């Protein structure tokens, strides 16, 4: 696994916690969309089999991250961002 500094250097995360958390949330959303598009029982480009458990786990993680996203959005609105 890469270190935080390597991930920042590669542009995968930002030194800002807010941007990094948004990246993670977007990653899970994209994965969920991809799994639903691929379809149950088929494999991703990495050989992961799409299953009900995989989709349920991804949805659960998004629900867990939802309060963080709400806080970020609220903070941005209070700072004048849309």
N, C-alpha and C positions, 0 to 999 in steps of 0.2 A: 504494500500500500504506500502511496506517495505521501510525503509530509505536507503539512499545510502550506509551507512556503513554496513547495513544488507545484501544488495545485493552484496557488495564486499566480505563480509565474506562467503556468500553462493556460491561464485564463479561465479555469474551471470554477474557481470561486474568487470572491473579492475579499479584501481585508475587512470590508464592512460586514458586520454580522447580518444586517438587514438584507443586503444584496445576496449574501450566501444563503440565507434562509429562503428568500424568494426563488433562488435557483433550485434549491432542493424541492420546494413545493411544485415548481414547474416541471421538474424531472419526473416526479410521481404522477402528475397529470398526464404528461406525455406517455409515460409507460402504460398507464391505465388505458388511454386511448389506443395505443398500439396493441395491447393485449386483446381489447374488444374487437379491433379491426382484424387481427390475425385469426381469432376464433379459438374456441375451446378444443383442446386436444392437439393443436398444431404447435410447432416450435418457432421460437423467435430466432433472429439471426445468430444468437449466441447459443442456441441449442436448449433453451429453457422451454419446457412444456407448459403451455397456457392451461391452467386448471382453475376450477372454482375457488380453490384455496388461494392461489396466486392473486386472482382478482380481488377476493375478499380481503386479503392481507394488504394489498395496495390501497384499497378503499379505506381500510381501517387507519392506515398510516396518514392518508390525506385528512381524515377526520381529526386525527391527533394534531396535525399541523394547522388545522383550520383556525384555532384561537390565535396562533402566532400571526397568521395572515391578516386576521381582523385587526390585531393591534398595529401591524405595519401600515395597513390601509388607513386606519384612524389617525395615526401619527402623521402620515403623508398629507391627509386632508387638512389637519390642523396646521400644517406647515405651508399650506397653499398649493400643494401638488394635486393633480387630478389622478 
